[in-house]
Amino acid sequence: MARDKPLTGLFHRIHELTALALLALIAVHVAAALYHRFVLKDRVLQSTWPGRARRA
């Protein structure tokens, strides 16, 4: 792989972009959880913890 510089560069760039996409998805997920907790106050976040009984 080290001999093929263009292919190595392509894989490096793909790796960087997917890492940034994953970080963005994590940030959006955390923001949505905080939105549910502090703005909507609908206890969605609390319902995800283990040991909590789900209400119908």
N, C-alpha and C positions, 0 to 999 in steps of 0.2 A: 504494500500500500504506500509506503514512503517513497517509492520510486515514481509513482503516478501522482505528481503534484496537483494537477487539476482535479482529479477525483478525490484526493485527500482534502483539498480546499472545499469541494462541494459537500462532502460528508461533515466537515467541520461547521460549515454554514447551516446545514440542515439541523445539526445538533444544537447550535445556538438558537435557531428559530423555534425549535420544538421546546427547548428549555424556557424560553421567554413566553411561549404560549401556555405552557403548564403553570408558570408563575402567575400569569394573568388570570387563568381559570381559578387558581387557588385564591387570589385576591378578590375576584368577583364572588366566589362562594362564601368567603368570610364576610364580605360586605353584605351579602344577602342575609346571612345568619344574624348579623348585628342589626340589620334593618327590621327583621322580624322581631327581634328581642326588644329593641328600644323604640321603634316607631309604631309598628303594628301591635306590639305587646300581645301576640297571639300564642305564646308558649310553644311554638314549633321547636325552638332550640332545646327546651327542657324535655320534650317528648322523645328526643333522640338518645338520651342517656340510658344506659342499661338499668334494668330494675324498675323502670317506670311503667306502670300499667297504662295501656292505651284506652282512652275513653271513646266510646262509640258516638 
